[in-house]
Amino acid sequence: MKKTTGLLALFVFCGFLFSFGVGHKAGLNADLKFTVQFTSDVFEGPLTGRVYVMLSRHGEREPRFQLRRPSGIPFWGQNVSRLMPGQAAVIDQSSFGFPLETIQDIPPGEYFVQGFINIYTQFERADGHTIWLHQDQWEGQNWLRSPGNLYSKVQKVLIDPSQPQTVGLVCDQVIPPVDIPPDTKWVKRIKFQSKLLSDFWGQPMYIGATVLVPKGYEENPEKYYPVNYIQGHFSLRAPYGFREEKPEENDRWGRRGYEFFEFWNSDECPRMLAVTFQHPCPYYDDSHAMNSPNLGPYGDAIMKELIPYIEENFRIIREPYARVLSGGSTGGWISLALQVFYPDFFGGTFSLCPDSVDFRAQHLVDITKDKNAYHTDYEWFRVERPVLRRPDGRIIEMMKDENHYELAVGDKCRSGGQWEIYMACYGPVGEDGYPKELWNKLTGEIDPEVAAYWKEHFDLRHYMEENWSRIGPKLKGKLHIYVGDMDSYYLNIAVGYLEKFLENTKDPYYEGLVEYGDGAPHCWGPTGTDPIKLIAAHIEKMKKS
């Protein structure tokens, strides 16, 4: 009897804990909501886009400057359509966020809160689809610093789950236009409207380049030079971080840029032009320089508009041997892809830590076999899949978290994030006009039909293997690939698959280089002045061949 009474008391106590703990958590902040509106003096309306609420425990910087992965502050987003000045958009428990999925999960306490609005543009594309995306303002598809986007002043707010609460935020601040650096003796900038892209997107679309000329360029008007076409993320900085002014002693990047300037201006430096491309698209800070159904003719725009413009306005040797590509990470993939898809036009590539060159290792996902991108299921347990590590093996971020962050920034591939450009560039168009996603961004479930499309159109190893008899002779001696064997994003695995194919090529053997950095992380490879020296030596070799 005593034992029964004890068990009964235990059950009653556990029921009390459930009703007070789990039940209380389920209803936590159920009556909390945020409203976000804007004023007519910053945008006349109507406005279509996405509104956000961001909160932080720290007030040293505005919350919008604390938003980052994987250790940033919580935020939540909500789409709006034709919102008018003074009309409130609501962020409530249905709004998706990261790293807290819902505002119900906000712990009680005092916070610094800020509202933000990312403005979308209507695109009536030539393929018949009308869609809404953020239009780049020459900031590199970064919604948090894009000119014209709106934000509120910071409020200090006490979140009290015991009280119904509405926090009102007014976005009456606007991000100013980008300040484009002026041209100098050494650095020239190009920006023009692309007819090909504007016709496809139904909006003015711009591409450009930043050109670094060699010493003696102005003094030798009859001389023509080879060119290093550098691929990478959007940037208005000079190629190789070139900096003419001596920096402060503690400015590490500035010091490297100045050291490169000293080299570039020395008798030791080989004479060539160095050029970076600017081709932001509505999905990312670069287009991957490819033609694709979702992006339109970016490959054609670069090959038929941008490069001809550069080579007509600068004294460049217009021969394949004198055009050498380079780049790292995204730029590593682009530089390799341009060489592979346009083997007659370019004379070689030096590609560092390229994004996945074999989709059997899209980071750690084998899109041809895996059923889910976020985890692997075994009979009795599930293992989550990481996406970012340190060289010592420590896991920094999981695949689902990176994708959930992007989903909170924007649905339909509208976050401007890394996975969105993969989906947009490599994949087909969905019925709604937006990219048909390789996997469900919420659950990670992979669509095998989309996976097959990716492989057939943009798997570089697969493409080379299928077409080696045709393109192999044109690629002989042109491929140089570098990657750390502890690449932060596991990109060395795909490089290994590619190397295995290349080492077994015949008629011809590829006669290139795949090199691994022992224990090295992302973006390992030649740095500083070494790329220029390697490229110059390669140009001389190709010129003689």
N, C-alpha and C positions, 0 to 999 in steps of 0.2 A: 504493500500500500504506500509505503513511504517512497519507494522507487518510482511508482506510477505518478505520485504527486510531483516528484522532482522533474520527471519528463514533461508533465503537463506544464509546469512552470517554465521549463526551457522552451517549449513550443510557443507559449504565450509571449515570452521575452523575444524570441526570434521574429514572431509576427509583428511585435512592436517596432523592432529594429527595421523590418522591411517597410512598414508603413511610414516610418519616420525618415529612414535613410533612402532606400531605393525609390519609394513613392515620392518623397520630397524632391529627390533629384530629378525625377521625370517631370515634375511641375516647376522646377527651378526657373525663375525669371520668365514664367509663362506670360506675364502681363507687361514685359519689357518690350519696347520697340523704339526705333530711331526713325526720324523723318529727315529727308534731305531735299532741299529745294535750291533754286538759283535765282539770281536777280536779273532784271532786264538790262541793266547796265553792263553786264559781262556777257550775256547771250540773249538775243531777242526771242528765240524760240520759234517754232516748237523744236524740242530736242529729243533725239533718239540716241540711246547709248546705254551705259551701265553706271549705276551709282554705287558708292562704297561707303562703308563706315569702318574706321580703323581706330584701335585703341591701344594705349601703352601705359605702363606703370611709371614711365620715365618721361620727364618734360624737358630735358636738355635740348632735344631736337623735335621738330614736328613729327607726328606719327608717319606721315607719308615718306619721310626719309628713313624710317626704321623698318620699312616693309622689304623683307628679303627672305630668301630661303637659305638653309633650312631652319635658321634660328630667329626668324623675324617675329613681329607682333601679330596678333589676331586681326583679321579683317573679314568682312562679308560683302557680297555683291548682289545686285538685283538689276535685271534689264528694265529699261523704260522706253516707251514709245510715244513720241509727240508730246513730251512733257512741256508744260508752259511755265514761264516765270511765275514764281510764287506758289506753284502747285507742288504739293509734297509727294515725294516717292517714299515708300515705307520699307525699311529693313526690319524684318520680324523673324519669328522662329522658322519660317519657311525659306529664308534666304540662306544660300550655301556659303560657307566660309572656310577659312584655313588659318591656323591649325585647329581651331575650334569650329566644328562643323556648323553649329547653331549658336545664336546668341543666348540660348538657354544655358549654355555651358559656361558663361562668364561667371567667375567666382565673385562674391560680394567684395566691394572695395572701391577705392578712389582711383580714377583713371583720367588720362588725357585723351580726348576723343576728337576726331576730325572726319569731316565728310569730303568726298571727292567725286567728280563726274568725268567719265571718259566718253567723249563725244564720238559718235559714229557718223559715217558718210554713206549715202545711198549710192551703190554702184549698179548701173544697168549694163550688164556685160554683153559682149557681142555673142555669147553662146546662148542668150535668151534668158539667163537667170538675173533676177534683181535681188541683191543682198545688201546687208548693212555691216560695215566693218570700220575700224578706225583707220583714217587716212593719215599716212605719215606726213609730218610737217618738217622733214629734213632733220629730225632728231634721232632717227634710227629706230622707229616703231617701238618707242618706250613710252607707254601710256602715262607713267608717273611724272615725266618731264616734257610731255608733248605740248607745244604751243597751242593755246586755245582751250586746253582742258581746264576745268574749274575745281577749286577747292575752298574749304571753309577755314576760318580761324580756329584755333585749338580751344576747346572747352575743357574745363576740369569738372568731372562729373562723379558723383557718388552713386554706385550701383547697389541698390538695396532690393533683394528679391522678395522681401516681405511687403513691398509697396508697388502698386501699379505705377508704371513710369514710362513717359514718352520724352525722349531727348531730341530736341529740334536742332538741326544744323543747317546753316545757310551758306551756300557756296557763292561768295561774292568776290573771290580772288581768281585771277586768270593767269596762266603761265605765259610769259612773254615769248616773242619769237626767238629763234636760234640766232646766236651771234656767230656769223661765219667769219673765220679768220681772214684777214686780207692777204693777197698775194705778196710774195717777196721775190728777191732775186733768184732764190732757190726753189721755192714752192709755188706752184700754180694750181688753181682749182677750177673745175669745169662742172657746170650743171645745166642741163637742158631738158626740154620736154620730149619724151619719146613718142613718136607717132604710132609705132607698133603697139606699145602698151596702152596709150591713151585710147586708141581705137578699140582695143579689147575691153578695157575697164569702163569706158564711158565717162571717164574723168581725166583731167590732166595728170599725167604720171611722169615723174622725173627720174633721170639717172645722171650719174656724174663720175668724176674721178679727181684724185689729188695726185699731182705729178711733181716728182723731185728730179730736177735736172742736174747733170754732172758739172763739175768744175770745168770752166772754159767753154761752156755751152754758148754763152752770148758772144764770146770773143772769137768763136770759130763757126761763123754762120754757114759754111759749106760742109761742115762735118756732120755725119749721121752716126747714130749710136744704137747698140742693142738695148733691149728693154726687159725689165723684170716686172711682170704683171703679178702683183701680190693680192691674194684672195683672203677674205676674212670678214669679220663683223663690221657693221657700219661705223665709220669714224671719219671725222674731218681733220684729224691730226696728220702731220706729215708722215710719209712712209718711214718705217723703222724708228719711229719716235724722234726723228731728226729735229734738233733744237739748236738755233743759232745763238741764243743768249745763255751765258753761264748761269747755272742754277744755284740755289742755296745749297749749302753743304749737306743738309739732311734730306734734300729732295732726291731720293734714289733714282726714280724714273727720269727725272729731269737730267740728272747726272749722266745716265746712260745715253739719253738723247744727245747730249752735248758731246759726249765721247764719240758717238757715231758721226756727228757733224765734223769733228776734228779729223776723223778717218776719211770721211767723204771729201774733205777739202785737202787731203794729203796727196803726195805723189804716189803713195803705195796703193791707193784705191783705184780699182779698175773703173773705167769710164762707161757708164750706162745710165739709162733713166730708170727710176723706180716709181711704179704707179699702183695706187690702190683704187678699187672700184667702189662706188656708192650706188647700190640698187635696192633700197628698202622696198618692201612690198606690204600689202595690207595684212600679212600674216606674221611678218618677222622683220628683223633689221637687215636681212639680205634675202634674196630670192633663190639662193643656191645656183643662180646663173643657168637655170634650165628652162626649157619649154615644158609646160605641164598643163593638164586640163584646168586645174584650179587657179594657177598663176598666170596663165597665158604665155606669150612669147618672150619671156625674159632671156632665154638663150639667144634668140634671134636679135633682140634689142642690144645685147652686149656684143655679139659677133658682127652684126650688120649696121649698127648705129654708133655704139660707144667706142669700140676699138678703131673703126675707120675714122671717127672724128679725132681721136687722139693722134693717130698716125698721120693724119692730114695736117694737123696743127702743130706737131712736134717732129723734130728731125729724127725719126726712128727708121732703122733698117727694116724694110718690109719683106723680110725673108723668115721662113720658119725657124732656122737655126738661131736667129737673133731674138726670138720671143720665148722667154723662159718663165714658167709659172712657179709660184711658191705660195705657201700658206700653212696655217696651223689650225687644228680642231675643225670647226665648220669650214674654214678656209683650206684646211688640208683635204677635206672631201671635195670641195669645189675645184681646187687646183688639179687634183687627180682626175676628177670627172671631165673637166674641160679638155685635159690632155687625151683622155680615152675617147671621148665623143667627137673631138676635133683633132685627130692625130696628125693630119697633114698641116695644120695651121701653126701649131706650137712645137717648139724644139726640145721641150723637156719640162719636167716638173720636180720640185723638191717639196714633198708633202709631209708635214709633221702631224703626228697624232690625229689622223683623219677620222671624222665621224664614220660610222660603220660602213665598211667597204664590202661586207658580206652579211646578208640579212639572216644567216644562221646564227649570227651573234650581233643582234641589234642591242648593243650593250650586253646584257645577260639574257636577252630574250631570243629564242630561236623562233622567228615568226612563221617558219614553215612547219613546225611541229607542236610548239607549245599552245595550250588552250587558253592560258591566262598570262598576262604580262606582269601581274603584281605578285603572283605566288605560284609555287609548285605544290600540287596535292599528292600526297602518298595515301596509303590505305587508311592510316589512323591519325595522320597529322598533316599540317600545312606549314610550309616554309615560305616566308616572305622573301621577295627578291630585292636585293639592294641595287642602288644606281650610282652611288658615290662612295669612295673609300680614300683613306690615306695610304701612303706607301708602306706603312707598317701593318696594313690590313684592317685598321679600325673602320667600321662602317659609319658614315656620316649621314646618309639619307637613303630612304627606301623609294623604290619605283612608284608606289602608289602615292606617296606624299608629294613627290615632284609633280605628278599628274593632277592630284587634287588641288594643289596650289594653282596650277594653270586653270583648272575648272572654276575655281573661285574667282579668278580674274575675269574669265569670260567663257561662255559656252560656245559651241559651234566653231571651235578652233580660233577664238577671238582673243586669246590672252597675249598674243605676241611672243609666246614662249617657244622653247626648243622643240617640244614634241609637236607643236602646232605646225611648224614649217615642215617637219617630216611628213605629217599627215597631208598638208597642202601640196607639197612638191611631189611626193612619191605616189600619192593615192588618186583615185578617181573622184569625180564630182558626185555628190549625193543628190537625191531627188529634190531637195530643198535648195540646191545651188551651193551649199557649203561643202567642205571636204567630207567624203565618206571616211569615217575614222577607222583606223586599223583595229583599235580596241575601244570598248566602252570606257570612257574616262572615269566613270564612277566605280565600275566593278573590275575593269581590266580584262574582260572577256574579249578574245581575239576573233576577228571576222576572217575566216580562211580565204574568202574570195578577194578581199582587199589585200591580204598577205600575198596571194598569188600575183596580183597586179603590181605590187611593190617589187617583187622579185623579178618579174618579167621586164620591167621598165627601168629600174634604177639600182639594181644590185650590181655593183661594178665588177666583182669577181665573176658573177654569172655571165654578165655581158661580155667580158673579155674571153671567158672560156668558150662561149657560144660563137664568137666572132674572131678568134685568134688567127685563123688562116687568112683573114682579110686585113685585120688591123695590126697583127703582130709585127709584120715587117716595118710598119710605120711607127711602132712604139719601141723598137729595138734601141736599147741604150738610153731611153728617155725617162724611165721611172725610178725615182729615188724616194723612199718612204722611211720615215723615222717614227718610232714610238717607244715610250717607256714600258718595260714589261710589268710594271705595276701602275699602268695608266689609271688615273682617278676614276674614269668612267668605263673601265674594262674594255677599251677600244683595241687593246693589243690582241684580243682573242680573234677578232675579225681580220686584223692584219695578218695574224698567223695563218688563217685559212687562205688568204690571198697569196701569201708567200709560198705556201705549199703548191698552189697552182702554178705560180710564176717559175718556181724552181724546176718544174716538170715540163715547161714549155719546150717545144721543138719546132724547127722550121718557121721562125727562128727561136732560139733561146732568147729570153728577154734582155739579158745583159745589163740589168739595172742593179738596184741596191735596196735591200730591206734591212734596217739596222735597229737594234733594240738597246735601250738604256737600262742597265742593270739596276733594278729597284727604283727606277725613275717614275715620277707621276706624269700627269697630263702635260702635254706640250713640251716634252723632252725632244731635243734635236739641236741642230746648229743654231747658235744665237750670236747676238752682237754683230761683229763684222764678218763672221765666218760665212753666212749665206752668200754675201756678195762675192767673196773669193771663190766659193764653190761654183756659183753660177757662171762667173767669168771663165773659169777653167772649162766648164761644160760647154760654153758657147764656142770656145776655141776648138774643142774636140769635135763638136758637131759641124763647125765650119769646114774642117778639113776632111770630114767623112763623106 
